[in-house]
Amino acid sequence: MTAGRAPSTTDNIAGTTVLVTDPLLRPRLRERYGERLDQLYAELARAENDELAALRASGADQPVQETVIRAARALLGASSTEVTPDATFLDLGGDSLSALSFSNLLHDVFGVEVPVGVVINPAGDLRSVAAHIERLRDGDAVPTPASVHGPDAVEIRAEHLRLDAFLDPATLAAAPGLPAPAAGEPQTVLLTGATGFLGRFMCLDRLEQAARTGGTVVCVVRGSDDAAARRRLDETFDSGDPELLRHYRALAEEHLEVLAGDLGSPRLGLDEATWERLASEVDVVLHPGALVNHVLPYGQLFGPNVVGTAEVVRLALTTRLKPVVYLSTIGVADQIPAGSFAEETDIREMSAVRHVHDGYANGYAMSKWAGEVLLREAHDLCGLPVTVFRSDMILAHTRWAGQLNVPDVFTRLIVTLLATGLAPASFYEPGPDGGRARAHYDGLPVDFSAAAVDGIGTDGSAGFRTFHLFNPHDDGISLDTFVDWLVEAGHTVTRLDDYVEWRDRVETALRGLPEQQRKHSLLPVLRSYDKPADAVPGSAAPTAAFRAAVQAARPGGWTDIPHLDRALIEKYAADVRLLGLV
């Protein structure tokens, strides 16, 4: 049936179901085919439930790949011609939430863990999902939340996260006697997470350093092979600014090596020969890599974020010690008493016991906390030098066009302000006098953040250091200030005195936007704007150690932690237009 017209009496009723999701046709479909549609939906639901029940009952007895394909077809409602071994779960219409259902289904069928990261791996397909299951069924055991914390644990203890739960006895026994890290400027740097927003600029910063010293940057990137992994990284830089792409390519030609790998796999998914070579050549490991997802539970993030960090530790403890620079998150402050969240305190003392819950970003924060614990354990074992950066919001690049983190909440806010032309009189609770409260937005440009992590993290310091990568300034620069700057720059934004009215009107306006704008707006996270925020005049956490380190190291030429300014916000407006988000 042709899209855009109402179904006729001669249309096959099964064909009409394709258009039921069209809001313009839905009332006419319901009016004409209501009873038959209800019957059809019931039949489809019964068929799906029957297939899922059959998979759970006997799927494990069939060839693994065949069962995986059947499971994807049943869960996503895809046709048999669409679901082939080389199809990816995302290409079939899946997302992280349906991937979670798929992961749980495969666990029910086969009795092994199939993390969401395996299901939605951009370099993987259904064939690779089946191969993962086959490896586990053949006894290729990997640590799981159950093996480390106990089955269905809801109380997670730092004492559970022992290195011997992840690494072999020989590696641990040899670690205290390994040669110390190489002195001086690192010549070979291993970087994870290079396709991420911060990771790409850490990669660029290290390539610029390598061009000055004759060094090499080795990036581990998911891909079917090294060439595919390199293409993925190249595409990351082909994202809005031709000059940035030219700059990256010129540096990469002489100083970049890209290896196909996977954080959640043994030896980072590298073959033994490559692993041994890196163990001998790498001077320092920069580890911002993670599966960043604020919806998935801890168990689903355990593989890439916890096991992945353990594999980084394994590399750091092989052949010779290699300092590790680790990107954590402000989210680890969750479940830590107010006033106790400090840079210098051992995370195992500050947060010895944590609880699994269904609150926002609980799983992600737990996984990064677990990584910090493992690195503390490695430092205690053999004096491994470790630098941890707990990051808050990382904002757009101050120079390169189009370089912002499209899915983050700040970009969504800018898109919403420009697309709807609506803002509240204030995003914060009123001040003591009933007027606008003095507040502060705790974000930093990505170019500063990358330079700080790289420059401070690789300065050759020993010991275990933790820094809060925050903007601490009590400068009165807040979300309200950003709206002021947009208006002064000529953008039309109407402010509404009644916050609830703004919340209701902006939701209506967002639902009426074209799909491209709607999906990049605040709409998916609008519940977090149900009421005004509390006004915090400065940083939410202490930053004295980080600020002192910045002032001493002057990374990338920055002499202090920068304030946010008008130029960056005006660049945001230009960037979202450049990328077609408004």
Protein Blocks (a to p, Z undefined) as FASTA:
>chain_A
ZZhiacdfkbcfklmmmmmmpmklmmmmmmmmmmmmmmmmmmmmmmmmmmmmmmmmmmmm
pcfklmmmmmmmmmnopafklmcfkbcfklnopafklmmmmmmmmmmmnopacdfklmmo
mkbcfklmmmmmmmmmnopacddfklmnoghiabdcfklmcfklmbcfklmmmmmmpccd
dedjdfbdcdehklpmklmmmmmmmmmmmmmnopacddddddfblklmmmmmmmmmmgop
aklmmmmmmmmmmmcccddddfkbghhlpafklmmmmmmmpmbdcdfbccddfkbcfklm
mmmmmmmmmmmmmmmmgoiacdddddddfklmgopaehiacfklcfklmmmbccddfbeh
klmmmmmmmmmmmmmmmmmmnopacdddddddddddfkbghiacfklmklmmmmmmmmno
pacfbfcdcdfkopacddddddddfklmmmmmmmmmmnopgcjdddddddfbdghpafkl
mmmmmmmnopacdddfblmlmmmmmmmmmmmpcfklmmmmmklmmmmmmpccdddfbdfb
dcklmmmmmmmnogghiabdcdddfklmmmmmmmmmmnopZZ
